[in-house]
Amino acid sequence: MRQILINLLSNAAKFTEEGYIALSAGVKGHTGEFVLISVADTGVGIDPQAQQRLFIPFQQVDASTTRRAGGTGLGLAISRSFVQMHGGEIWVESQPGQGTTFHFTLPIYSPLRGYEVPEARMPAWEDQAQAPAGKELVLAVDDDPGVITLLKRYLESNGYQVVGLLDSSAALDVARSLAEGQPGPAGKGQVGRLVAITLDVVMSRMDGWQVLEALKTDPQTASIPVILCSIMEGLERGLSMGAAACLQKPITRDDLLAVLKKVRN
């Protein structure tokens, strides 16, 4: 929730030079089953065609403002993923020159009904067919496809091969397979030497702490450097569990490359 609000408020600040930014919350639904959170601004607004691209990774509405203020075009895509994982919805209302309001809903816990959150359907292994052999390999474990796409952009242009894994509960088996130099599950492409694993902490199946413990207690994977990559604070806990390094999201290309170089030496 912290990351969603940071993303929405940061966008509002980026595109609002005068007026106000307002954060509000209330109850939604006939029986009060959802909380509705809104971030409104009096900024430049968004035209209807651009609104259709807002939640697509790496899409930026105003290139001139983005160049001035910075950004990857991932914030809204990541926010939508987080909201949907919690069983909510996110949408935008905006008119050019009249400001923008982002709304999102989250289910409210009830002792009678609990949470009614749909189970996420995620493939266990990202398609690696025809992956080039012989390159230094990084296994990226994160249940957000947008983050894996970003890591691919950062690393593959610098000579690494990235295998994305969305199902954290399969991390140990996949790491073992890659460490042995075997093809991925279902016979997917042969890969190079596994030099590091990037690992999110907040994931919907096994969390990063559980995955890290499993990796470091297994003789086949214990020596593989693990880099924790998360929005969470207090990642230093992972160092005592055997992680080689910690990076707090949002991660920059330079920081990731520097850490990879360090843990491989």
C-alpha positions as CSV (number, residue, x, y, z in Angstrom):
1,M,0.0,0.0,0.0
2,R,2.9,2.3,0.8
3,Q,4.4,1.8,-2.7
4,I,1.0,2.4,-4.4
5,L,0.6,5.7,-2.6
6,I,4.2,6.8,-3.3
7,N,3.6,6.1,-7.0
8,L,0.3,8.0,-7.2
9,L,1.4,11.0,-5.1
10,S,4.8,11.2,-6.9
11,N,3.0,11.3,-10.3
12,A,0.6,14.0,-9.0
13,A,3.5,16.1,-7.8
14,K,5.4,15.7,-11.1
15,F,2.5,17.0,-13.2
16,T,1.1,19.7,-10.8
17,E,2.9,23.0,-10.7
18,E,0.1,25.0,-8.9
19,G,-3.1,24.3,-7.0
20,Y,-3.3,21.3,-4.8
21,I,-2.9,17.5,-4.4
22,A,-5.5,15.8,-2.2
23,L,-5.5,12.3,-0.7
24,S,-8.8,11.0,0.5
25,A,-10.4,7.7,1.6
26,G,-13.9,6.4,2.2
27,V,-16.1,3.3,2.1
28,K,-17.5,1.9,-1.2
29,G,-20.1,-0.8,-1.9
30,H,-23.6,-1.5,-0.7
31,T,-22.5,-3.3,2.4
32,G,-19.2,-1.4,2.9
33,E,-17.0,-4.2,1.6
34,F,-14.4,-1.9,0.0
35,V,-12.3,1.1,0.9
36,L,-12.0,3.7,-1.9
37,I,-8.8,5.7,-1.9
38,S,-8.3,8.7,-4.3
39,V,-5.4,10.9,-5.2
40,A,-6.6,14.1,-6.9
41,D,-4.5,17.0,-8.4
42,T,-5.0,20.2,-10.3
43,G,-2.2,19.5,-12.8
44,V,-2.1,19.3,-16.6
45,G,-4.6,16.5,-17.0
46,I,-4.5,13.6,-19.4
47,D,-6.2,13.3,-22.7
48,P,-8.5,10.3,-23.3
49,Q,-6.2,8.5,-25.8
50,A,-3.3,8.7,-23.4
51,Q,-5.5,7.4,-20.6
52,Q,-5.7,4.1,-22.4
53,R,-1.9,3.6,-22.2
54,L,-1.5,4.7,-18.6
55,F,-1.2,1.2,-17.0
56,I,1.0,-0.3,-19.7
57,P,4.7,-0.8,-18.6
58,F,7.2,1.8,-19.9
59,Q,4.4,4.1,-21.3
60,Q,4.9,7.8,-20.4
61,V,2.2,10.4,-21.1
62,D,4.2,13.6,-21.2
63,A,7.8,13.0,-22.4
64,S,9.0,16.6,-21.8
65,T,7.8,16.5,-18.1
66,T,9.1,13.0,-17.6
67,R,12.6,14.0,-18.9
68,R,12.6,16.9,-16.5
69,A,11.3,15.0,-13.5
70,G,12.6,11.5,-14.2
71,G,10.7,8.2,-14.3
72,T,10.6,4.8,-16.0
73,G,7.0,4.5,-16.9
74,L,6.6,1.6,-14.5
75,G,4.9,3.2,-11.5
76,L,1.3,2.9,-12.6
77,A,1.8,-0.6,-14.0
78,I,3.3,-1.8,-10.7
79,S,0.5,0.0,-8.8
80,R,-2.2,-1.8,-10.8
81,S,-0.5,-5.2,-10.2
82,F,-0.4,-4.6,-6.4
83,V,-4.1,-3.4,-6.3
84,Q,-5.2,-6.5,-8.4
85,M,-3.2,-8.8,-6.2
86,H,-5.3,-7.6,-3.2
87,G,-8.6,-8.1,-5.1
88,G,-9.2,-4.4,-5.9
89,E,-9.5,-2.1,-9.0
90,I,-7.7,1.1,-10.1
91,W,-8.9,3.7,-12.6
92,V,-8.4,7.3,-13.6
93,E,-10.7,10.3,-14.2
94,S,-9.1,13.2,-16.1
95,Q,-9.5,16.1,-18.5
96,P,-6.7,18.0,-20.2
97,G,-6.0,21.2,-18.3
98,Q,-8.5,20.3,-15.5
99,G,-6.4,17.9,-13.3
100,T,-6.5,14.2,-12.7
101,T,-7.9,11.8,-10.0
102,F,-6.7,8.2,-9.6
103,H,-9.0,6.0,-7.6
104,F,-8.4,2.5,-6.3
105,T,-10.4,0.1,-4.1
106,L,-9.3,-2.6,-1.6
107,P,-11.5,-5.2,0.1
108,I,-12.1,-4.6,3.8
109,Y,-11.5,-7.4,6.2
110,S,-14.7,-8.7,7.9
111,P,-14.6,-11.3,10.7
112,L,-17.7,-12.9,9.1
113,R,-16.5,-13.1,5.5
114,G,-12.7,-12.7,5.7
115,Y,-11.0,-11.4,2.6
116,E,-12.6,-12.3,-0.8
117,V,-9.4,-12.0,-2.9
118,P,-9.3,-13.9,-6.2
119,E,-6.3,-16.2,-6.5
120,A,-3.7,-14.8,-8.9
121,R,-3.0,-17.0,-11.9
122,M,0.7,-16.7,-12.7
123,P,2.9,-18.9,-14.9
124,A,5.6,-20.6,-12.9
125,W,8.3,-20.1,-15.5
126,E,8.6,-17.2,-18.0
127,D,9.1,-18.4,-21.6
128,Q,12.8,-18.9,-22.3
129,A,12.5,-20.7,-25.6
130,Q,15.5,-20.1,-27.8
131,A,17.4,-18.4,-25.0
132,P,21.1,-17.9,-26.0
133,A,23.5,-20.3,-24.4
134,G,26.8,-19.5,-22.8
135,K,26.0,-16.1,-21.3
136,E,26.2,-15.3,-17.6
137,L,22.8,-16.0,-16.2
138,V,20.8,-14.1,-13.6
139,L,17.6,-15.7,-12.2
140,A,15.1,-12.9,-11.3
141,V,12.4,-14.1,-8.8
142,D,9.6,-11.6,-8.5
143,D,5.8,-12.0,-8.8
144,D,5.4,-8.7,-10.8
145,P,6.0,-9.2,-14.5
146,G,6.8,-5.5,-14.9
147,V,9.7,-5.7,-12.5
148,I,11.2,-8.7,-14.4
149,T,10.8,-6.8,-17.7
150,L,12.7,-3.9,-16.1
151,L,15.5,-6.2,-14.9
152,K,15.7,-7.6,-18.4
153,R,16.2,-4.1,-19.9
154,Y,18.9,-3.3,-17.4
155,L,20.9,-6.5,-17.7
156,E,20.5,-8.0,-21.1
157,S,21.9,-4.8,-22.7
158,N,25.0,-5.4,-20.6
159,G,25.7,-9.0,-21.7
160,Y,23.7,-11.0,-19.1
161,Q,20.9,-13.5,-19.7
162,V,17.9,-13.0,-17.4
163,V,15.5,-15.8,-16.6
164,G,12.3,-14.5,-15.0
165,L,10.5,-16.6,-12.4
166,L,7.0,-15.4,-11.2
167,D,6.2,-18.3,-8.9
168,S,8.4,-18.0,-5.8
169,S,7.5,-21.5,-4.6
170,A,9.4,-22.9,-7.5
171,A,12.5,-20.8,-6.9
172,L,14.6,-23.6,-5.3
173,D,13.8,-26.2,-8.0
174,V,14.5,-23.7,-10.8
175,A,17.8,-22.5,-9.2
176,R,19.0,-26.1,-8.8
177,S,18.2,-26.8,-12.4
178,L,20.0,-23.7,-13.7
179,A,23.0,-24.3,-11.4
180,E,23.4,-27.7,-12.9
181,G,23.3,-26.2,-16.4
182,Q,20.1,-28.0,-17.4
183,P,17.3,-26.7,-19.6
184,G,14.4,-25.1,-17.8
185,P,11.1,-26.8,-17.0
186,A,9.3,-28.3,-19.9
187,G,12.5,-28.4,-21.9
188,K,12.8,-24.6,-22.3
189,G,16.0,-23.3,-23.7
190,Q,19.5,-24.2,-22.5
191,V,21.0,-21.4,-20.5
192,G,24.5,-20.2,-19.4
193,R,26.3,-20.2,-16.0
194,L,24.1,-19.0,-13.1
195,V,26.0,-16.1,-11.4
196,A,23.3,-14.5,-9.2
197,I,19.7,-14.5,-8.1
198,T,17.7,-11.4,-7.6
199,L,14.9,-11.9,-5.1
200,D,11.9,-9.9,-4.1
201,V,10.7,-10.1,-0.4
202,V,7.0,-9.3,-0.6
203,M,5.5,-12.1,-2.8
204,S,2.0,-13.7,-2.8
205,R,3.2,-17.3,-2.4
206,M,6.5,-18.0,-0.6
207,D,7.9,-14.7,0.7
208,G,11.5,-13.8,0.0
209,W,12.7,-14.8,3.5
210,Q,11.5,-18.3,3.0
211,V,13.0,-18.5,-0.4
212,L,16.3,-17.2,0.8
213,E,16.4,-19.7,3.7
214,A,15.7,-22.5,1.3
215,L,18.4,-21.4,-1.2
216,K,21.0,-21.0,1.5
217,T,20.3,-24.4,3.3
218,D,20.5,-26.4,0.0
219,P,24.0,-27.5,-0.9
220,Q,23.3,-27.1,-4.6
221,T,22.4,-23.4,-4.3
222,A,24.0,-22.2,-1.1
223,S,27.0,-20.7,-2.9
224,I,24.9,-18.7,-5.5
225,P,24.9,-14.9,-4.6
226,V,21.4,-13.7,-3.8
227,I,20.5,-10.0,-4.1
228,L,17.4,-8.9,-2.3
229,C,15.4,-6.4,-4.3
230,S,12.3,-5.0,-2.5
231,I,10.3,-1.9,-1.5
232,M,10.6,-3.1,2.1
233,E,12.9,-1.4,4.7
234,G,15.1,-3.5,7.0
235,L,16.5,-5.6,4.2
236,E,19.8,-5.9,6.1
237,R,18.1,-8.8,7.9
238,G,18.8,-10.8,4.8
239,L,22.6,-10.3,5.1
240,S,22.6,-12.3,8.3
241,M,20.6,-15.1,6.4
242,G,23.2,-15.3,3.7
243,A,22.1,-12.7,1.1
244,A,25.1,-11.2,-0.7
245,A,23.6,-7.7,-1.1
246,C,20.3,-5.7,-0.7
247,L,18.7,-3.1,-3.0
248,Q,15.6,-1.1,-2.2
249,K,13.1,-0.5,-5.0
250,P,13.0,1.5,-7.2
251,I,16.3,0.1,-8.5
252,T,18.5,1.9,-10.9
253,R,20.5,0.2,-13.7
254,D,23.8,1.5,-12.3
255,D,23.2,0.3,-8.8
256,L,22.2,-3.2,-10.0
257,L,25.2,-3.6,-12.3
258,A,27.5,-2.4,-9.5
259,V,26.1,-4.9,-7.0
260,L,26.3,-7.7,-9.5
261,K,30.0,-6.9,-10.2
262,K,30.7,-6.8,-6.5
263,V,29.0,-10.1,-5.6
264,R,30.7,-12.0,-8.4
265,N,34.2,-10.9,-7.4
